[in-house]
Amino acid sequence: MTAKRPLWAYAKLLVSLLVLVGMAALGGPPLRAQDAPAETLLVQVLPLRYANAVEVLQAIQPIQPEAGVTLTASAESNALVVRAAASTLEEIRRLVAQLDAAAADVSAERPPRVVQLRMVWLVGGLADDAAAVPPEDLEAISHDLAQRGVTNLTMAAQLLVSITEGETFSVSGTAKVNEPCLITLTGRLGARDVLGRRAESELSLRLDFTATSAAGADAPLLCQLQTTVQAPPPGQSTVLGITPVGSKPAVFVVEMLPDAAPPEDVKKD
């Protein structure tokens, strides 16, 4: 079976073909005024359905702005904004469309990654004598935190949830921080680069943790942490952040475990 080329290789090939069919001005010196009349520059927004706009922009960098072509990427709308002459604009539009279609093919051929996410909620100075001590595998982290003044840590909760790359997840439960509370963890593991330019170790991980008192419907918010980080390598525990629970420090530690099938009791939005 013939090995498939990475998508960025096709991008380079397509750019080379464009040069051969008349876009040499994009990669070489600009035409002189007496050689050809100046064309009116147009601006067009090219939305992408499958590929990442920033990564597509990087893939077609051989098209230089010095030749009268301006390319920018909008991460929010996942689109490219192109400013170029009409003839050049049409060729760029075709190139971007082919890269977007190729990204769809790559995404369909590769199943999404499924991993287990472990998050440990540690709180310092709890009055409850029955509070659980931190897990043994977090002793090094506890020692490092103690040197920074965060001491007497106990484990308020430990969550374990299977998450699928590119999908939002949500899990909830109960804990006790001097009083019973309801906890919720939502988030998303960012999808891998469909152009093959980013390693799995560079996946983003977005998490939103909240803890509210279990006293009633209008219970106050006890603790909240919202963060987006680079997903840690499997088996490596990482401190996400420290936030107060009243006058006590709360520490959040996250770890990515080996791939696993998602359990049925995990709610996915």
C-alpha positions, 0 to 999 in steps of 0.5 A: 500500500502506498504511504500517504503524503502529509497535507502540507506536502500537497500544499507545497505541490499546489503552490508550485503548480500555481507558479507554473500556470502563471502565478510566478509573480507571487514568488518572484519580483513584481511585474514592472508597470510597462509589462502589464497593467495594474489590477484592482485589488479585491478582498475576500473572506474564505471560510473553512469547514474542516481545516484550521485557518491558522494552519492553512495560512502557515501551509501556503506561506510561499505566497509572499505578501510582497507580491501584492497578496495579503493573507490573514487568518481569523481564529475566531471565525476560522476563515482566511481574509485574502487581499489580491488581484482578481486572477490571483484571488481565484487561484488562492480560493481554489487552493484553500478549498482543496486544502479544506477538502483534504483536511476533511478526508484526513479527519474522516480517516483518523478516529478521534483520540479517547483518553482518561482525565484525572483531576484531584482537588486538594484543599489546605487547612480543612478542620475535618479530621476524616479528610483524605490525605493526598494520593501517594503519587502526588507526594512530590507535588505536595512537597513542592507546594509546601515549599511555596507556603501551601501546606496541610493539604487534604483531598476534597475530591478526585474525578476520573472521566473519559474524554474524546478529542474535539468533544465537550465533556461534563461530569458532576459529583459531590464533595465535602469542604467543611460542608457538603458541596456539589462539584461540576467539571466541564471542558474540551480536549482540542482536536489534533492538527489535521494538516499534520504540523502539530504533535499530540503533545501540543493538544490544548485542554480547556477546563471549567471547575465549579463547587457550590454549597449543597444547602439549596437552590440559591447556594453560593459559589464556593470555588471556581477555576477556568483555564486552558493549558497544553495537555500534559503528557500521559502519566504526568501530573500537573498543577493547573492552578491555585484558587481560594475556598473561603480563606483556604487554598484550593489546588487543582492537579490534572493528569492524562491517563492512557487511552480508554473507551468512554464509560456510559455514565459520562455525560457529553454535551 
